[in-house]
Structure formats: C-alpha cells, structure tokens
Amino acid sequence: MRRHLSVFLIALAVLCGTVMQAGCVVVSPRPARVWVPGYWGPGHMWVGGHWRYR
C-alpha cells in the first residue's frame, strides 16, 4: 500500500509540473459596458450619461 501511495504522489507531481509548464490559456475578454455619468462639456453644455464599451 505504501508503494502505491508513493507512486501515485510521484505521478501527481509529474502531472502538476507538466500542467504548470504548459502555460495558461489566454481568452480575450468581452468588452465591458461601463456607465459614463453626465458632465459639463465645453461651452457650458450638459452631456447626459450614457453607456460605453471599454
């Protein structure tokens, strides 16, 4: 039983090392919608709030 446990732990360590060296999968993020609050624009003109993509 002890031998099986050590073989299992070694195999698990090799598997984890392989996964760590493989790198990560990069997935492009979806564009996030953010709320832009209203503000005073040039010429003392009020620009209302709106949604925009970041």
Distance bins in CASP14 RR format, pairs under 12 A and 6 or more apart:
PFRMAT RR
TARGET T0000
AUTHOR 0000-0000-0000
RMODE 2
METHOD distances of the structure
MODEL  1
1 7 0 0 0 0 0 1 0 0 0 0 0
1 8 0 0 0 0 0 1 0 0 0 0 0
2 8 0 0 0 0 0 1 0 0 0 0 0
2 9 0 0 0 0 0 1 0 0 0 0 0
3 9 0 0 0 0 0 1 0 0 0 0 0
3 10 0 0 0 0 0 1 0 0 0 0 0
4 10 0 0 0 0 0 1 0 0 0 0 0
4 11 0 0 0 0 0 1 0 0 0 0 0
5 11 0 0 0 0 0 1 0 0 0 0 0
5 12 0 0 0 0 0 1 0 0 0 0 0
6 12 0 0 0 0 0 1 0 0 0 0 0
6 13 0 0 0 0 0 1 0 0 0 0 0
7 13 0 0 0 0 0 1 0 0 0 0 0
7 14 0 0 0 0 0 1 0 0 0 0 0
8 14 0 0 0 0 0 1 0 0 0 0 0
8 15 0 0 0 0 0 1 0 0 0 0 0
9 15 0 0 0 0 0 1 0 0 0 0 0
9 16 0 0 0 0 0 1 0 0 0 0 0
10 16 0 0 0 0 0 1 0 0 0 0 0
10 17 0 0 0 0 0 1 0 0 0 0 0
11 17 0 0 0 0 0 1 0 0 0 0 0
11 18 0 0 0 0 0 1 0 0 0 0 0
12 18 0 0 0 0 0 1 0 0 0 0 0
12 19 0 0 0 0 0 1 0 0 0 0 0
13 19 0 0 0 0 0 1 0 0 0 0 0
13 20 0 0 0 0 0 1 0 0 0 0 0
14 20 0 0 0 0 0 1 0 0 0 0 0
14 21 0 0 0 0 0 1 0 0 0 0 0
15 21 0 0 0 0 0 1 0 0 0 0 0
15 22 0 0 0 0 0 1 0 0 0 0 0
16 22 0 0 0 0 0 1 0 0 0 0 0
17 23 0 0 0 0 0 1 0 0 0 0 0
19 25 0 0 0 0 0 1 0 0 0 0 0
29 53 0 0 0 0 0 1 0 0 0 0 0
29 54 0 0 0 0 1 0 0 0 0 0 0
30 53 0 0 0 0 1 0 0 0 0 0 0
30 54 0 0 0 0 0 1 0 0 0 0 0
31 51 0 0 0 0 0 1 0 0 0 0 0
31 52 0 0 0 0 1 0 0 0 0 0 0
31 53 1 0 1 0 0 0 0 0 0 0 0
31 54 1 0 0 1 0 0 0 0 0 0 0
32 51 0 0 0 0 0 1 0 0 0 0 0
32 52 0 0 0 0 1 0 0 0 0 0 0
32 53 1 0 0 1 0 0 0 0 0 0 0
32 54 1 0 1 0 0 0 0 0 0 0 0
33 50 0 0 0 0 0 1 0 0 0 0 0
33 51 1 0 1 0 0 0 0 0 0 0 0
33 52 1 0 0 1 0 0 0 0 0 0 0
33 53 1 0 1 0 0 0 0 0 0 0 0
33 54 1 0 0 1 0 0 0 0 0 0 0
34 49 0 0 0 0 0 1 0 0 0 0 0
34 50 0 0 0 0 0 1 0 0 0 0 0
34 51 1 0 0 1 0 0 0 0 0 0 0
34 52 1 0 0 1 0 0 0 0 0 0 0
34 53 1 0 0 1 0 0 0 0 0 0 0
34 54 1 0 1 0 0 0 0 0 0 0 0
35 48 0 0 0 0 0 1 0 0 0 0 0
35 49 1 0 0 1 0 0 0 0 0 0 0
35 50 1 0 0 1 0 0 0 0 0 0 0
35 51 1 0 1 0 0 0 0 0 0 0 0
35 52 0 0 0 0 1 0 0 0 0 0 0
35 53 0 0 0 0 0 1 0 0 0 0 0
35 54 0 0 0 0 0 1 0 0 0 0 0
36 47 0 0 0 0 1 0 0 0 0 0 0
36 48 0 0 0 0 1 0 0 0 0 0 0
36 49 1 0 1 0 0 0 0 0 0 0 0
36 50 1 0 1 0 0 0 0 0 0 0 0
36 51 1 0 0 1 0 0 0 0 0 0 0
36 52 1 0 1 0 0 0 0 0 0 0 0
36 53 0 0 0 0 0 1 0 0 0 0 0
36 54 0 0 0 0 0 1 0 0 0 0 0
37 46 0 0 0 0 0 1 0 0 0 0 0
37 47 0 0 0 0 1 0 0 0 0 0 0
37 48 0 0 0 0 1 0 0 0 0 0 0
37 49 1 0 1 0 0 0 0 0 0 0 0
37 50 0 0 0 0 1 0 0 0 0 0 0
37 51 0 0 0 0 0 1 0 0 0 0 0
37 52 0 0 0 0 0 1 0 0 0 0 0
38 45 0 0 0 0 0 1 0 0 0 0 0
38 46 1 0 0 1 0 0 0 0 0 0 0
38 47 1 0 1 0 0 0 0 0 0 0 0
38 48 1 0 1 0 0 0 0 0 0 0 0
38 49 1 0 1 0 0 0 0 0 0 0 0
38 50 0 0 0 0 1 0 0 0 0 0 0
38 51 0 0 0 0 0 1 0 0 0 0 0
38 52 0 0 0 0 0 1 0 0 0 0 0
39 45 0 0 0 0 1 0 0 0 0 0 0
39 46 1 0 0 1 0 0 0 0 0 0 0
39 47 1 0 1 0 0 0 0 0 0 0 0
39 48 1 0 0 1 0 0 0 0 0 0 0
39 49 1 0 0 1 0 0 0 0 0 0 0
39 50 0 0 0 0 0 1 0 0 0 0 0
40 46 1 0 0 1 0 0 0 0 0 0 0
40 47 1 0 0 1 0 0 0 0 0 0 0
40 48 0 0 0 0 1 0 0 0 0 0 0
40 49 0 0 0 0 0 1 0 0 0 0 0
41 47 1 0 1 0 0 0 0 0 0 0 0
41 48 0 0 0 0 1 0 0 0 0 0 0
41 49 0 0 0 0 0 1 0 0 0 0 0
END
